[in-house]
Amino acid sequence: MLNPATVHGFQSRTFWIVVSGRHPSQSSRAAASTFFGEGCSRRNADAAQEHEMSTNPSSVMAAFKGFQQELDTKHDKYERLVKISRDVTIESKRTIFLLHRVTTVPDAVDILNEADIKLDGVRQKIGQIAEELRGEDIYQFHRAFTPGIQEYVEAVSFLHYIRHRSLISLEEINARLVFMNAEKADPKGSAEAMPVNAQVLTFQVTPSDYLLGVADLTGELMRMCISSVGNGDIDTPFQLSQFLRQIHDGFSYIGNTGPYEVSKKLHTLRQSLGKVEDACYTLRVRGSEIPRHMLADVFSSRTTLIDPEEGVV
């Protein structure tokens, strides 16, 4: 005996076939064909639209392509400046290491002349920076080359102090950063290119880079003080102490009105000043008690007692 529900379903199915005139599987195939047909036509329409935009770009697309090229050019220039700045930093550090040898030799003229040659090479690198920045806003790329410029200021000011026992000014530094850029023409049949349209390029060290470089100079002067004492020179530490005190007073006068990095390096400056003053105190009080060849060891042991976190006030 048949189930009433089965009979009812069979009757409904038969009625639907009679009314519609086609089998349910045929309806499913027709719906699928309609769906996939619409998908293909939509994809074809999208492809045609993309082809039209590529062949006939709109003003918006053209503008964004221009932005892309501008950003790529800026990023490439930024990376080139970073590489040049690294070279400037390396050569400036080598010059500083060379200048520290003046306390160990009786005649420092050869060392100072060699330092001049090295700094001339550094200035040629800075000339490349000036060439990259020609026609550009310097502050858009300042972070790319500021480490190298600060290191250069430190090296130049260190050399200037050894020679003149004074601090080099910002104007004197910028006066040496003037470059002649001669564009060369290469006519046919000539062995050498002829310079034409010579242009003068200048690079201006910013006041913040100058201050940060001078702040780093105090650390080198502190090392020079300890090295001088170790070699029996008891006059240089007192000269350095007075000079560092003047620099410290100048930075204290700036206070919080200067760049943020200046306030950070003021802590290191105070540490360097404290070590030099401690060396002068030891020389004045116990200089006659300690043999000269032992003074450097005494100062090295005393400077390690200074708390690097608290510094010297």
GIQUIUR-V152213 format. One record per backbone hydrogen bond with DSSP energy under -1.0 kcal/mol. NH is the residue of the N-H (numbers start at 1). CO is the residue of the C=O. Records with the same first field share a line. If there is no record, write none. Layout:
NH = CO ; CO
This chain:
7 = 3
8 = 4
9 = 5
10 = 6
11 = 7
12 = 8
13 = 9
14 = 10
15 = 11
16 = 12
17 = 13
18 = 14
19 = 15
20 = 16
21 = 17
27 = 23
28 = 24
29 = 25
30 = 26
31 = 27
32 = 28
33 = 29
34 = 30
35 = 31
36 = 32
37 = 33
38 = 34
39 = 35
40 = 36
41 = 37
42 = 38
43 = 39
44 = 40
45 = 41
46 = 42
47 = 43
48 = 44
49 = 45
50 = 46
51 = 47
52 = 48
53 = 49
54 = 50
55 = 51
56 = 52
62 = 58
63 = 59
64 = 60
65 = 61
66 = 62
67 = 63
68 = 64
69 = 65
70 = 66
71 = 67
72 = 68
73 = 69
74 = 70
75 = 71
76 = 72
77 = 73
78 = 74
79 = 75
80 = 76
81 = 77
82 = 78
83 = 79
84 = 80
85 = 81
86 = 82
87 = 83
88 = 84
89 = 85
90 = 86
91 = 87
92 = 88
93 = 89
94 = 90
95 = 91
96 = 92
97 = 93
98 = 94
99 = 95
100 = 96
101 = 98
102 = 99
104 = 101
112 = 108
113 = 109
114 = 110
115 = 111
116 = 112
117 = 113
118 = 114
119 = 115
120 = 116
121 = 117
122 = 118
123 = 119
124 = 120
125 = 121
126 = 122
127 = 123
128 = 124
129 = 125
130 = 126
131 = 127
132 = 128
133 = 129
136 = 133
140 = 137
144 = 141
146 = 142
149 = 145
150 = 146
151 = 147
152 = 148
153 = 149
154 = 150
155 = 151
156 = 152
157 = 153
158 = 154
159 = 155
160 = 156
161 = 157
162 = 158
163 = 159
164 = 160
165 = 161
173 = 169
174 = 170
175 = 171
177 = 174
179 = 201
181 = 199
185 = 194
190 = 187
194 = 185
196 = 183
199 = 181
201 = 179
203 = 177
210 = 206
211 = 207
212 = 208
213 = 209
214 = 210
215 = 211
216 = 212
217 = 213
218 = 214
220 = 216
221 = 217
222 = 218
223 = 219
224 = 220
225 = 221
226 = 222
227 = 223
228 = 224
229 = 225
230 = 226
231 = 227
232 = 229
233 = 228
239 = 235
240 = 236
241 = 237
242 = 238
243 = 239
244 = 240
245 = 241
246 = 242
247 = 243
248 = 244
249 = 245
250 = 246
251 = 247
252 = 248
253 = 249
254 = 250
255 = 251
257 = 254
263 = 259
264 = 260
265 = 261
266 = 262
269 = 265
270 = 266
271 = 267
272 = 268
273 = 269
274 = 270
275 = 271
276 = 272
277 = 273
278 = 274
279 = 275
280 = 276
281 = 277
282 = 278
283 = 279
284 = 280
285 = 281
286 = 282
290 = 286
294 = 291
295 = 292
298 = 294
299 = 295
300 = 296
301 = 297
302 = 298
303 = 299
305 = 302
306 = 303
311 = 307
